[in-house]
């Protein structure tokens, strides 16, 4: 709870003269991992990095190069020690932390970071500390500015990726400077079991040192919901709240703390009633997690017997453990932009092949649908300029109506050819055995000619790979389309003649149908996926796909709401892809419903014309 100014609201803050303790201070932060926890505060403060007072070396470039090599070798050893600790972490968190450690190792290898540091030492005579500090700061600043640029274009996914890259540069810089100066790292092992870890900032590498069996929750003053620290904390499933203003000035060592990872609230020195309610809530969540664990092994099936397919959307490979933990049947939408957003050049075919194949193998035979690059219009403009695609950047008044999705890819067919080839190679059988079903998804398709042109490129790539001796899967990965505009939704019957499957992108479909940009605060209240116009388009698309015998799924935010999924089942959909955290709750409700109940909801909703009334009907369903 906060005032408009963002200052924490203090309630019952009168100190008791008998105990010398305050009662009931409430703080608000960014909820990262849902969950309720309580325990004594364990403050962990980081020793600051030393000021670099001498910029130039007194011992010469050669000796500074030796010092740098020793610091890098020590960093590799530290990363290896962190990797050894992964054995003791929950299985869900191992892959996520391991993938980040691999990023650190690449940065410490023959990377532009290390190359530029060596150049500063050799050419400018800097000491190793100054060279590391300046280079990592400059690289972090460059990608942070890119993040700001793409954030202004409302591309939060690309902005978040750039901010994570900036954080990686900063982390490597801190690690090398510490190794060069001998400043020690903080340790969490001294905290009593059941402590709430309280820190000003938590680095991704710090998360690897957390023992979830000892730490009840994590609260920090800095951080955000999209950085690596947040992703890793979610993987470890520790209740966590980041970005709590003025946290360290408010929390006392050993003070009892209640952490609500659902609401993002922290209660300091709670009273007896608050402690009891928090303990009861935490116990309920333990029982619920056990139930979700059992639910993971049960089929997503209506009471009336119909099977429902529940898959997950994936933005980063680091999210794979969460996806597996929550019981996804497959990846319904793999956003391939993660391979492009953090680079100075376009990723080559071999690099993309390795990345896609690693994900397909990690899914262990579950289906993976890979969407090719969805840039253009308002998406990825800064990255497109950086990667040499400046001529394709839309600078008009309505970039969302310009060159984006498959339209862009057909203008730069070499990009699409490389992606097609990489995906096909990633799906190559091993020792004659398929490694898992793979599908390819074209973004922002509005007409048949776009599919025909893309398929010609696809067929050409297939022929080239076969000539080179590649053993491609038989049958080939199906080529499907995103249905994201009214034009596509109303002509699914025509598009189905050329597409093997469809995926409804309900976020863009809602935007284009209602002419509303939900990022525009002036009209955001008009954005409603439950608008009757949007629902009628979804029903028409589902009906046309069914008659054309083409699989169709929903992969927008609508699929993350269990009651909306019930409505979509009534509208004829049977396949859904969502953020992985929503999977257990969607499955739990599905298993309590019959097809008749879903159809009854559909009949009630489709008689209404007011989105507010429709929202109320859906919200009250199955309560």
C-alpha positions, 0 to 999 in steps of 0.5 A: 500500500502506497500513497500517490507519491510512492512513499510507504504507508505506515499503520500502527507505527507507534513504538511499544515502550515495553518491547521497543518494536514498531508494529505494522509497517507496509511496503509495496514493491514489484511482485515477482514470484507469487507466494506467501512467506514469513520469517525473520529479516536477514539483511545481506549487504554487498561490499562496494567496489573500490574507487579507481583512482589511478586510471593509467598503469604503473606496471605496463601493458604486459603486466596488466594483461597478465593481471586481466588473464588471472582475473578472467581465469578466476571468474571461470573458476567461480562460475564453475563453482556456481555450476557445481552448486546447481546439483543442490537446487530444484530441478526447475531452476537448474537449466535457467541458471545454467544457461545464464552461466553459459552467457557469462562464459561466452562474455569472458571468452574471445568476446568484444568485451574482452577484446576492447578491454585488451585494446584499452590496456595496450593502446591507452595504457590503462590499468586492468581495473579502469579498462574493465570498468570503462568498457563494460560501462560503455557497452551497458550504456549502449544497449540501455539506450537501445532499450529506451529507444525500443521502449518508446516504440512500445516493444517491451519484449525487445527493451527487456532483452536489451536491459538484460544484456546491459545487466550481463555486461555490468555483472561481468564488469563487477566480477572482474573488478572484484577479482582484480582488487580482491574485494570479497563476495557476499555469502548467504550461508550465514543466514538462519534457516527460514530467513527472508533475504533482504538486500539492496540489489540481488545479482543473477549470480547471487541467485545461484548461491541461494538455497531455497530450503533455507531462504523463505523469501527474497525482497530487494530494493532494486531490480525489475520484473523482466531482468535475469534476477527475476527470471531466476527467482521464478525458476526457483519458485521462491516468493519474491518482491523486487523494487521496494523503495527505501527498503534497506532504511526500513528493515531491521536485522531479525525483524519479523517480515511477512512477504505477499508475492501475489500483491507485492506487499511486505509487512514489517513487524506484523501483529499476531492476527497478521502473522496467523493469517499469513501462516494459514495462507502459506499452508494453503499454498503448500497444499495447493502446490502439491495439488498442482504437482498432481495435476501436472500428471493428469490430462487436460480433459473436460468432465464430458471427455473432450481433450483440451491441448494446453501449451505454453508460450516461450520468449527465452530459453531460460523459461523452459524449466517453468514451462516443464514444471507447470506441465505444458504439453508443448510450446505453442508459440516460440518467439524467435526474436530472442536470437536477434535482439541482443546482436550487432549482426544477423544470427547465422544459420548454424547459430540459429540451428543450435539454439532451436535444436537445444529447445526442441531436445529439451522438450523431449518429444513434445511439439514445438511451434517456432514463429519466424521473426515478427518485426516491422511496423512498431516492432524491433525498429532500433534493432533493425537499424542496428542489423542493417535493415534500416531501409525496411523500418516504417517511419510513417504515422501508422507503423502498425499498418506498415511493413511488418511480420511476413510482409517484412520477411518477404522483402528480405527473403534472405532472413526468412531463408536462413530461419527456415533452414535453421528450423529444418536442420534443428528438426533433423532426426538423430540416428533415424529417430525424430527428436520431436514434432516441429511446426513453423508459424508465419506472423501477421498474414493477411492474404493467400499470396503471402503464404504462397510466396513464403511457401515457395521460399520454404520449398526452395530451402528444402531442396537446397538442404537435401542437395547438401545431404541433410536428412530432413524430417518426413513429413516436413514441419507444417507451415502455419499462419498467425491470424491477427487481423479481421481480414485474416479471421474472415478469410480463414477458409481461403487461407486454409487452402495454403496453410497447414494450421492457424494460431489466433493472436488475440492481442493484435486481433483485438487491437486491429478490430477495435482500432485501439492501442492498449499502450495509449493511455487515452484509449486503453480503457476501450481495449477489450478482448471480450468485445462482441466484435472480437468474439464473433471474429474468433468464432468465425475463424474457429468454424472455418478452420474446423470445416477446412480440417485445419488445426487452430489454437489461441496464443494470446493473453485470452488463453491465460484466463481460465474462465475466458478459456471456457468461453473459447471452448464454447466457441469451438477452440480446443488448443491453447498456448499461454504463459506457463504460470497460467497452465495449472489454473487453466487445467484445474478449471477445465477438469471441472467443466463439461462441454455443455457448460462451456457452450451454455456460456457461449450462448449467453455471451453471444446474445450480449452487445455490451463488453462490460456485461460480457465481462461480468458474465465470464467473471461470474462463470463457475464461481 
